[in-house]
Amino acid sequence: MKNAEKSSQTSPLDYLTSRVDEIFEKVNQKENSFNRKVLTSKEAAQTLRITTRTLQTYRDQGTIPFIQFGREVRYHDEDIQQFLLDHYVKPSNWKGGLS
């Protein structure tokens, strides 16, 4: 019975190895988040095809995530792309052709 119990439990070395792997994965995720492309307000507005004032309104309403340090405001490119995807509307009754 004891042998069966031991085989079902992980050894301390296996446990430590799995924990180290988890830590490395988290570190890699953090490093990747720092390597993301960052856009200025002008670049983000151009990507969204809106004015910088409208972008500021979205920012003030909490509609779009941003980074601010001092007076400088930046946007992650991935967040802008996600914003576009979140607001994509598929036509529900589109039959094709010209009307």
N, C-alpha and C positions, 0 to 999 in steps of 0.2 A: 504494500500500500504506500509506503513512504517513497519508494522509487517512482511510482506513478505520480505522486504529488510533486516530487522534485522536477520531473520532466515537464510537468505542466507549468511550473513556475520558471520565470526567466532568471538567469544568473545575474549577479551584480555587474559583471563585465558587459553582458548583453544590454542590461538596463542603461548603464553609463554610455555605451556606444549609441543607443537609440536617442538618448538625451542630447549627446553631442551633435548628432545628425540634425535634431530638431533645432538646436541653437544655431548651427550653421545655416540652415534653411531660413530662419528668421533674420539673420544678419544679411544674407543675400537679398531677401525681400526689401530690407531697409536700404541697402546700397542701390538696388534698382529704383526705388522711389526717389532717390536723390539724382539719378541720371535721367529723369524724365525731362522732356522738352518743356521749356517755360516760355510763355508768350507775354508780350506787353499788352496793355489795354488796346492799343491801336491794332496790333496783330490779331488779337482775339476778336475784336469787332469786325475786322475784315473777314476773318474766317466765318463768322456767323452772318455776315452781310447785314450788320446793323450799325447804328451810330455808337460812338463811345459813350454818349449820354444814356442811350438805352441800356448799354452794357452796365453802366454805373447803377442804373435803376434796378437791374437784375441782381447786381451785387448787394445793393442796399436792402432789397427784399429777401435776400438769402436764397435766391433762385439758383445762383451759380456759385460754386466754390472759388475762392481766390486766396492768394498769399499777399500779405502786406508787411512791409518792413519800412517804418518811417512813412514817408509820403508815396513811396513806390508800391505799385500794385501789379501783381503778375498772376497768370493763370496757367495751370498745367494743360498742355495740349490734349491729353487724354480726357480731362474734365470737360473741355469744350466739345470734343467728339461725342462724349457720353451725353451731354446736354442735347446735342442734335438728335442722337438716337432716341432719347427719352421723349422728344417732342415730335417724332416722326409719326405721321398719321397715314395709315393705309386706306385707300378708298374702299368702302364697304360694298357698294353696289356698282362698281365700275364694270361696264360691259365691253369696253373697247370701241374703237372706231371713232368717227366724228359725229357730234350730235347736231 
